[in-house]
């Protein structure tokens, strides 16, 4: 629970030697609640006008953040007019914040079933069948979220009992591994084992398979995954027999929730003369300024310059934060970074689940150099990660408004907050953009607060694209339109497809139609919360507010005059995709917008399909217009 101020608690004698600054503790709050709190200072004297309660227990053996992180949080709270609790709530992954969870059980002494309504009986029976039920499980089981009123009535009738239990969302992940027993680590001992298995050929084959997969003769006692050992349809019975003979051992080990990264690393590509000049200017600028703006035209190779700067930074033993405005951009960039830096690169954004976020947090703060993340690629929330030795912050596409956090609090600008984060670590900041923001250009050129480097030449001297502007109003009057497409655009798409090239169509408006209106009186369907027009989404067949997510069904008639309503105003990505499929039925199309990219790896999978030429025409909102690089798009 985010609170506006700090509170004092007493440290019991049993915890005096265990409590330290910036560890999490369990504390009572109010009459019955228990919450997670962060210790910010241990001292001996305090005068308050309330009774100081004792800490219940501690949760960490070592600090979860450093003093510099707390100082940064305090600055954010003050600068962005938020409470320290709101900043901490935004920073910590959900499993770090243990809280009370309601658990529902039936009252075994309850017998007055005639007092229950039909819906109350359904809920009561569901709880009885499952013994103990959380609110989330009840909502899933009843297939509705509207159960709170029913629960309150059941409690008033003493039909159920509600208890509170402290829960953490973090679940450890375990994996079964197989290793060679200590009794068979030497060659002569292994020969003896093979003699014992002379009459058990299946067990012999499995043991030899283990030795081959584990590379035992060159690496010694190596564990391998049980699933890997049994992948070639080896007998589970043979494995059990080898374990019973104490030749092999089976054990469960705690592993990370993050996917393993095993890629071959390559040195960075050589810079072109123009890139090398810009790289040298950036380094020179960093000797005088902490922040430098790189104004590089599209396809000038800014990312290659970033990679060379990253290499120098991690070689000096420091960490790098690489900020991107959109999750959609992380797929291509992470592939490029891991090609050079392998498993030292981590990714952080909202699509990761809570368990994965905790593991990323731990890897950023890890003391183990072989396991720690030295480079973090992330969106705006990545500024809250507990860096230990930050040396460089790269803000790519720095002009984008998606670096702004609007709701909930703290309402911050990640680019500007990154300036202060870097200052606390005495790190450098590089802003990159082909179209820098006005404030960054002003700070660089007029106020001289930032260094300023210009990269005008495209990589390999590729020519700038040709821009053609078509007045669609005139084209409509001349009836030179095919659905929502001008003849020129339709012909260019057709030519590109005939050349076996790919097409990207950018329409910065998701949904099917931007609003529903009455042709007779001019009424427009508006959100009941936000007073903005509702967008029609055909796949839902509903009107949706893009600000608060309010949804409602389409009215049959205008509520003002009773006239007919129509959707023929404007076009969204859904309608664009529908029309493309009508005009180019043989082309393979896909859509990239917030509605179609809900799943965790949806961005990466769609981009990979487009790169592999499984898609001819990609339709999307601003997700398709930011920093993506496709070879066959013309």
HELIX and SHEET records of a PDB file:
HELIX    1   1 UNK A   13  UNK A   15  5                                   3    
HELIX    2   2 UNK A   67  UNK A   79  1                                  13    
HELIX    3   3 UNK A   84  UNK A   91  1                                   8    
HELIX    4   4 UNK A   94  UNK A   96  5                                   3    
HELIX    5   5 UNK A  113  UNK A  115  5                                   3    
HELIX    6   6 UNK A  118  UNK A  130  1                                  13    
HELIX    7   7 UNK A  135  UNK A  142  1                                   8    
HELIX    8   8 UNK A  148  UNK A  156  1                                   9    
HELIX    9   9 UNK A  182  UNK A  184  5                                   3    
HELIX   10  10 UNK A  187  UNK A  196  1                                  10    
HELIX   11  11 UNK A  201  UNK A  213  1                                  13    
HELIX   12  12 UNK A  216  UNK A  219  1                                   4    
HELIX   13  13 UNK A  226  UNK A  229  1                                   4    
HELIX   14  14 UNK A  236  UNK A  244  1                                   9    
HELIX   15  15 UNK A  273  UNK A  286  1                                  14    
HELIX   16  16 UNK A  302  UNK A  315  1                                  14    
HELIX   17  17 UNK A  327  UNK A  329  5                                   3    
HELIX   18  18 UNK A  330  UNK A  341  1                                  12    
HELIX   19  19 UNK A  342  UNK A  344  5                                   3    
HELIX   20  20 UNK A  354  UNK A  365  1                                  12    
HELIX   21  21 UNK A  380  UNK A  384  5                                   5    
HELIX   22  22 UNK A  401  UNK A  403  5                                   3    
HELIX   23  23 UNK A  414  UNK A  425  1                                  12    
HELIX   24  24 UNK A  438  UNK A  441  1                                   4    
HELIX   25  25 UNK A  442  UNK A  446  3                                   5    
HELIX   26  26 UNK A  459  UNK A  461  5                                   3    
HELIX   27  27 UNK A  472  UNK A  477  1                                   6    
HELIX   28  28 UNK A  487  UNK A  498  1                                  12    
HELIX   29  29 UNK A  573  UNK A  583  1                                  11    
HELIX   30  30 UNK A  602  UNK A  611  1                                  10    
HELIX   31  31 UNK A  622  UNK A  625  5                                   4    
SHEET    1   A 4 UNK A   9  UNK A  10  0                                        
SHEET    2   A 4 UNK A  53  UNK A  58  1                                        
SHEET    3   A 4 UNK A  24  UNK A  29 -1                                        
SHEET    4   A 4 UNK A  33  UNK A  38 -1                                        
SHEET    1   B 3 UNK A 133  UNK A 134  0                                        
SHEET    2   B 3 UNK A  99  UNK A 106 -1                                        
SHEET    3   B 3 UNK A 160  UNK A 167 -1                                        
SHEET    1   C 3 UNK A 224  UNK A 225  0                                        
SHEET    2   C 3 UNK A 173  UNK A 180 -1                                        
SHEET    3   C 3 UNK A 248  UNK A 255 -1                                        
SHEET    1   D 7 UNK A 345  UNK A 348  0                                        
SHEET    2   D 7 UNK A 375  UNK A 378  1                                        
SHEET    3   D 7 UNK A 319  UNK A 323  1                                        
SHEET    4   D 7 UNK A 390  UNK A 396  1                                        
SHEET    5   D 7 UNK A 428  UNK A 433  1                                        
SHEET    6   D 7 UNK A 291  UNK A 296  1                                        
SHEET    7   D 7 UNK A 451  UNK A 455  1                                        
SHEET    1   E 2 UNK A 481  UNK A 482  0                                        
SHEET    2   E 2 UNK A 485  UNK A 486 -1                                        
SHEET    1   F 3 UNK A 503  UNK A 506  0                                        
SHEET    2   F 3 UNK A 617  UNK A 620  1                                        
SHEET    3   F 3 UNK A 589  UNK A 592  1                                        
SHEET    1   G 2 UNK A 517  UNK A 518  0                                        
SHEET    2   G 2 UNK A 565  UNK A 566 -1                                        
SHEET    1   H 3 UNK A 535  UNK A 537  0                                        
SHEET    2   H 3 UNK A 542  UNK A 544 -1                                        
SHEET    3   H 3 UNK A 551  UNK A 553 -1                                        
END                                                                             
